[in-house]
């Protein structure tokens, strides 16, 4: 365990670690298996007590990567659609694409902001926004906000839990990552619950029993 702690601390202090964060956050915008949350949250947990990497710089790099990845996904969606590659054609992804298309027509701003916190959800929304030609300038503005909120949230969770485990960087990072994933699942469940409810106007028109 001490060897793992030493490795994590040594890696966190290397200049290249921020390039790793940037790459993970960019790729995660259009390819969900890349775990950008785990990288950002884990490093920020280490930063809580080891002071490396710098949390503010980590937040900036994570936000930049998330913003870039989301907009790359938008451009991919506009150019190639949502059925070009095998991972897109799976039933779960296709269901997510259909849902994203419906929701983008009804509440695009809130969907783009919330989807950033759900790994598969953000990829589906980003690609679908491109396919449906959602205005790119508006998408750019919303992804600036969503990427900034996501980066602040991810680094904040890591710092909060990391400071509780000053002597065990591995344990602090692991618990912070679990909590970040759990919160992402909660957001996903809430979004799913809300999307199954009819719009408020329709509920108001329902006759009383």
N, C-alpha and C positions, 0 to 999 in steps of 0.2 A: 504493500500500500504506500509506503514511503517513497518507493521508486516511482510509482505512478504520480504521486504529488510533485515530486521533483521534476518529472518530465513535463507535466502540465505547466508548472511555474516557469520552467526554462523556455518552453514553446511560447508562452504568453509574452515573454520579454523580447522575443525576436521581432525585428522590423517586418519580416515577411508575413507575420500572422494577420496583419491588417489587409494584405492583398488576398489572403485566404478568405477572410470575412467578405471582402468585396466580391470575389468570385462566387462564393456560395450564395450570397444574397441576389446577385444578378441571375444566376442559373435557376435559382428557386422560383423566380418570377414566371418561368415558362416550363419548368420540369420539376414536378413536386417531390420526387424522391430525394432531392438534395436538401439536407436538414439545416437550413440557415438559422432557424430559431435556436437549435441546440448549440451551434457555434457561437452565436452572439450572447446567449444567456450564459453559457458555460464560461466564456472569457470574462464577461462582466462580473461573474461570481468570484473569479480569481482576482480581478481588479479591485474588488471591495477591500481586500486586505493586503494584496501584494503591490498595488499601485501600478501594475502593468497588465494589459495595455491601458493607456489613458482612457477613462470612461467616456469623456466628451468626444475624443477622437474616434473611439469605437462606435459611438452613437452616430456621428457624422458619416462614417464610412458605411455603416449598416443602412442608414437612410438613403444614401446615394446609390448603393447597390440595389436596394429594394425598388427605388424609383426607376432605375435603369431596367431592371428585370421586368417590371410591370409593363413598361412601355415597349420593350422588345417583344413581349408576349402580344401586346396589342398589334404591333406591326406584323408579327407572324400570323395572327388571326386574319388580318386584312389580306395578306398575300396568299396564304396556303389553306385557310379554312380550319375545320376542326376534325378532319378525318384522314389527314395525310399519313400520320404515323400510327403504328400499332397501339402504342399506349393511349392514344386519343380515342381509339375505337372500342375500348372496353365498355361494358355496360354501365359501370359506375361513372366513368368520365362522360359518356354520352348523356346519362341522366343529369349530370351536373351542368353540361352545356345547355340542355333543354331548359332546365330551371333558370340558369343565368340569362338566357334569352328572354324568358317571360318577365323576370324581375327587372331587367334593364329597361324594358318598356314602361314599367310602372314606377319604379323608384331608383333610378340610376345612381344618384349621388350617394345615398345611404348604402346602397349595395356595394359600390366600389370601395367605400371607406371600411365597411365591416368585413368584406371578403378578404382583405389583406391579412386578417388575423386567422384565417382558416386555410391551411396549405392547399388542398385540392380546390377549395372554393375560389381562391384568388386566381389560380391558373385558369379555371373555367370562365370566370368573369372577364379577365384580361383578354383572353383569346376571343370570347364571344363579343366583347366590345369592338374589337377590330373587325370581326366578321360582319357585324351589323352596322358598321360605319358610324359608331357613336362619335360625335365631334371630338377630334383629337385634342384640340386646345382645351376643351373642357375636361377631357380625360387627364391631360397633363396636370392641370391645376388640382384635380382631386387626388391624383397619385402623389403629388408633392405633400399634401396634407396627410394622406394615409401612410405613406412611407415614414414620415416624421413621427407620427403617433406610434406606429409599430416599433420603430427603433427605440423610442423613449420607453415604451412598455417593456421591451425585451431586456434592455440594459437595466432598467429599474428593478425588474424582478431578480436579475442576477446580483445586483448590488445589495438588495434587501436580504436575500438568503445567504449571500457570500459572507457578509460581515458576521453572521452567526457561527461560521465554521472557520475561524481564523487559522486553526492548526490543521485543517484537513480540506485542502482545496478541491480534491476529487469529490468528497461528500457534499460540499457546498454547491459545486457545479451540478452534480447529479440531482440533488433535491430541487434546485432552481429550475433545471430543465423539465423535471417531472411536473412541477407546478405550472410552468409556462404551457406545456402540452395540455395539461388538464384544463386550464383556462381557455385554451383554443377549442377544446372539445365542448366546453360549456357554451362558448359563443356559437359554435356550430349547431348545438342542440336548440339554443334559443332562436337562431335564425330559422331552423327547420320548423320549429313550433309556430313562429310568427307567419311563415310563408304558407302554412296550411290553413290559416284563418282567412275568411273572406274580408275584403276591404271594409273599413269602418262604415262607409256609405251604405254598403249592402246590408251590414248588420243592423243599421238603423232602420232599414226598410222592412226587416223581418217582422211579421205580425206577432204580437204577444200571445202567449198561450192562454 
